[in-house]
């Protein structure tokens, strides 16, 4: 019999003393990795019993702490019995070592093509603006160009505290990548975003080169720019790949199926780019403005970039082969 007060309310201390052993045993069983058949039967019995206890307490003893504890216990036990997936490091490991690198590798011709075109366009703009200083003046004004060379460009990396700066960069770049991925099926917005970025780098770089500060420009933009721009190129390439799945779906897939498949891969890449831009932001906030020789800063940024390249291409190739069973 359940211990109760004369007013119909459950005596919590007596109730917990009477059934606490069952609750503790249920918690123990749900926490085990493996259960033998007898323990599985016991788990089901204790789950049903504890669910009844929870129902009694909800109707007769509104004690929040105990209700929350038993509700959580019942939910975990139900998930264990029904086989619902529980968050695990195995899922995280599969995402990082298989799903993400495979998605990056499958899309590499697209983002490599974007990276090549973007680099050529940016290089041309830097060369053109450096050779025609009046062009830079038309874009940003002569006084602004002089201020950029004197202190504006270098000062940008130390204007804010490093943690605040890193968070700003992370959210900004993640938002830009999200736009490329989401608007990829429309094609034109992706090229517009890429053009805006190329123009910005081209004008600033051209001004710095024209005023003899190429060392400052490349010494500051290279450490983080390698990884950061690669992330933008990946987002744009994967977005355009989704558009191509709609324009020219594979023969074995319908248009809707092709777009859905490309969209699922884009979601995986989007989740991975959140981490990539976090790393790029940390490099830009802490390494780029560090009081180190430019060669050391560039080497640090290049090492991170090459590590990502190996992750995406070498590990990605292996993940794709494993998925195909070859």
C-alpha positions in Angstrom: 0.0 0.0 0.0 1.2 3.5 -0.8 1.8 5.5 2.4 -0.5 8.5 2.5 -1.5 11.2 4.9 -5.0 11.5 6.2 -5.7 14.3 3.7 -5.1 12.1 0.7 -1.7 13.4 -0.1 1.2 11.0 -0.6 3.7 10.9 2.3 6.8 11.6 0.1 9.4 10.3 2.6 7.5 7.0 3.1 6.8 6.7 -0.6 10.4 7.2 -1.5 11.5 4.8 1.1 9.1 2.1 -0.1 9.9 2.5 -3.9 13.4 4.1 -3.9 15.1 0.7 -4.4 13.2 0.2 -7.6 14.0 3.6 -8.9 17.7 3.2 -8.2 17.7 -0.2 -9.9 16.0 1.2 -13.0 18.5 4.0 -13.2 21.3 1.4 -12.9 19.9 -0.8 -15.7 19.3 2.1 -18.1 22.8 3.2 -17.7 24.4 -0.1 -18.6 25.8 -0.6 -22.1 24.7 -4.3 -22.4 21.8 -6.2 -20.7 21.2 -9.9 -20.7 17.7 -11.3 -21.3 16.8 -11.4 -17.6 17.9 -7.9 -17.0 15.9 -6.7 -20.0 12.8 -8.3 -18.5 13.6 -6.6 -15.2 14.0 -3.3 -17.0 10.6 -3.5 -18.6 9.0 -4.4 -15.2 10.7 -1.6 -13.3 9.8 0.8 -16.1 6.1 0.0 -15.9 6.2 0.1 -12.1 8.0 3.5 -12.0 5.6 4.9 -14.6 2.8 4.0 -12.2 4.6 5.7 -9.3 5.1 8.8 -11.4 1.4 8.9 -12.2 0.5 8.6 -8.5 2.8 11.4 -7.5 1.6 13.7 -10.3 -2.0 13.4 -9.0 -1.4 13.4 -5.3 2.0 15.0 -4.4 2.9 18.0 -6.6 6.6 17.9 -5.6 8.6 19.4 -8.5 12.0 18.0 -7.8 10.9 14.4 -7.4 8.5 14.7 -10.4 11.4 16.0 -12.6 13.7 13.2 -11.4 11.2 10.4 -12.1 10.0 11.9 -15.4 13.6 11.9 -16.7 14.1 8.3 -15.4 11.0 7.1 -17.1 11.9 8.8 -20.4 15.4 7.4 -20.5 14.0 3.9 -19.6 11.4 4.2 -22.4 14.1 5.2 -24.9 16.2 2.2 -23.9 13.3 -0.2 -24.2 12.0 1.1 -27.5 15.5 1.4 -29.0 15.3 5.1 -29.7 18.7 6.5 -30.5 20.5 8.2 -27.7 23.1 11.0 -28.2 26.5 9.3 -28.3 30.0 10.0 -29.2 29.7 7.3 -31.9 27.4 9.6 -33.9 29.7 12.5 -33.5 32.6 10.4 -34.5 30.8 9.1 -37.6 29.9 12.7 -38.6 33.5 14.0 -38.2 35.3 11.0 -39.7 32.9 9.8 -42.4 29.8 11.9 -43.2 31.4 15.4 -43.4 34.7 14.5 -45.2 32.7 12.3 -47.7 30.4 15.2 -48.4 33.3 17.6 -48.9 35.1 15.2 -51.1 32.1 14.5 -53.4 31.7 18.2 -54.0 35.4 19.0 -54.4 35.3 19.7 -58.2 32.7 22.4 -57.5 34.4 24.2 -54.7 37.8 23.8 -56.3 36.4 25.5 -59.5 34.9 28.3 -57.4 38.3 28.8 -55.6 40.2 28.9 -58.9 37.8 31.4 -60.5 37.7 33.6 -57.3 41.5 33.6 -57.0 42.0 34.6 -60.6 39.4 37.3 -60.4 40.8 38.7 -57.1 44.4 38.6 -58.4 43.3 40.5 -61.5 41.6 43.1 -59.4 44.6 43.6 -57.2 46.8 43.9 -60.2 44.5 46.4 -62.0 43.9 48.6 -59.0 47.6 48.7 -58.1 48.4 49.8 -61.6 45.6 52.4 -61.7 45.5 54.3 -58.4 42.8 56.5 -59.7 40.5 53.5 -59.8 40.9 53.0 -56.0 40.1 56.7 -55.5 36.9 56.2 -57.4 35.9 53.3 -55.2 36.9 54.6 -51.7 38.3 58.1 -52.1 41.9 59.3 -52.0 41.8 60.2 -48.3 40.3 56.9 -47.4 42.9 55.1 -49.4 45.7 56.9 -47.6 44.1 56.2 -44.2 43.8 52.5 -45.1 47.5 52.3 -45.9 48.7 54.2 -42.9 46.7 52.4 -40.2 43.3 51.3 -41.2 44.1 47.9 -42.6 46.4 46.8 -39.8 44.3 48.5 -37.2 41.2 46.4 -38.2 42.7 43.3 -36.6 43.3 45.0 -33.2 40.3 47.3 -32.9 38.4 44.9 -30.7 39.2 42.4 -27.9 40.3 39.1 -29.5 37.4 37.0 -28.1 34.8 39.6 -29.2 36.4 39.9 -32.6 36.5 36.1 -33.1 32.8 35.8 -32.3 32.0 38.6 -34.8 34.0 36.9 -37.5 32.5 33.5 -36.8 28.9 34.7 -37.1 29.6 36.9 -40.1 31.3 34.2 -42.1 28.8 31.6 -41.1 26.0 33.8 -42.2 27.7 34.5 -45.6 28.2 30.8 -46.1 24.6 30.1 -45.2 23.5 32.6 -47.9 25.6 30.8 -50.5 24.2 27.4 -49.5 20.6 28.6 -49.3 20.7 30.7 -52.5 22.7 28.2 -54.5 19.7 26.9 -56.3 19.1 30.4 -57.7 22.7 30.6 -59.0 22.9 34.4 -59.4 22.9 35.4 -55.7 26.0 33.1 -55.2 27.9 34.8 -58.0 26.9 38.2 -56.6 28.2 37.4 -53.1 31.5 36.0 -54.5 31.9 39.2 -56.7 31.3 41.4 -53.6 34.0 39.6 -51.7 36.4 39.5 -54.6 35.9 43.2 -55.2 36.5 44.1 -51.6 39.8 42.1 -51.4 40.9 43.3 -54.8 40.4 47.0 -54.1 42.0 46.9 -50.6 44.9 44.7 -51.8 45.4 46.9 -54.9 45.6 50.0 -52.7 48.1 48.4 -50.4 50.2 47.2 -53.2 50.1 50.6 -55.0 51.4 52.3 -51.9 54.2 49.8 -51.4 52.6 47.9 -48.5 52.1 44.5 -50.2 54.1 42.9 -47.4 51.6 44.2 -44.8 48.6 43.2 -46.8 49.7 39.6 -47.6 51.3 39.2 -44.2 48.0 39.9 -42.5 45.4 38.4 -44.8 47.1 35.1 -45.6 47.2 33.4 -42.1 43.4 33.4 -41.8 42.4 34.0 -45.4 43.5 30.6 -46.6 41.0 28.8 -44.4 38.3 31.4 -44.3 38.1 31.9 -48.1 38.2 28.1 -48.6 35.1 27.9 -46.4 33.4 30.5 -48.6 34.4 28.6 -51.7 33.0 25.4 -50.3 29.7 27.0 -49.4 29.4 28.5 -52.9 30.5 25.3 -54.7 28.1 23.1 -52.7 25.3 25.7 -53.3 26.0 25.6 -57.1 26.1 21.8 -57.0 22.6 21.8 -55.6 21.5 24.1 -58.5 23.1 21.8 -61.0 21.2 18.9 -59.5 18.0 20.7 -60.4 19.2 21.8 -63.9 20.8 18.5 -65.0 19.9 15.7 -62.6 21.7 12.3 -63.1 20.0 9.9 -65.4 19.2 7.5 -62.5 17.4 10.1 -60.4 14.4 12.4 -60.9 14.9 16.1 -60.5 13.3 16.2 -57.1 15.4 13.2 -55.9 18.6 14.8 -57.2 17.9 18.1 -55.4 16.9 16.3 -52.2 20.2 14.3 -52.3 22.3 17.4 -52.9 20.4 19.2 -50.2 21.1 16.6 -47.6 24.8 16.8 -48.5 24.6 20.6 -48.2 23.2 20.3 -44.7 26.1 18.1 -43.7 28.5 20.6 -45.2 26.8 23.5 -43.5 27.2 21.9 -40.1 30.9 21.3 -40.8 31.4 24.9 -41.9 30.3 26.1 -38.5 33.4 24.5 -37.1 35.6 25.6 -39.9 34.7 29.2 -39.5 35.2 28.9 -35.7 38.8 27.8 -36.3 39.3 30.5 -39.0 38.0 33.2 -36.6 40.3 32.1 -33.8 43.3 32.3 -36.3 42.2 35.7 -37.4 41.6 37.1 -33.9 44.7 35.6 -32.2 47.3 34.6 -34.8 46.9 37.3 -37.5 47.6 40.3 -35.2 50.2 38.4 -33.0 53.5 40.1 -32.6 55.3 37.5 -34.6 57.3 37.6 -37.8 55.0 37.5 -40.8 56.6 34.2 -41.9 55.6 32.5 -38.7 52.0 33.8 -38.8 51.7 32.7 -42.5 53.2 29.3 -41.7 50.7 28.8 -38.8 47.8 29.6 -41.0 49.1 27.5 -43.9 49.5 24.5 -41.5 45.9 24.8 -40.4 44.8 25.1 -44.1 46.8 22.1 -45.2 45.4 20.0 -42.3 41.9 20.8 -43.5 42.9 20.0 -47.1 44.1 16.6 -46.0 40.9 16.1 -43.9 38.6 17.0 -46.9 40.5 15.3 -49.7 42.5 12.4 -48.2 40.1 11.4 -45.4 37.1 12.2 -47.6 38.4 10.0 -50.4 38.8 7.1 -47.9 35.3 7.7 -46.5 33.7 7.7 -50.0 35.5 4.4 -50.8 34.4 2.9 -47.6 30.8 3.9 -48.2 31.0 2.2 -51.7 32.5 -0.9 -50.2 35.7 -0.6 -52.3 
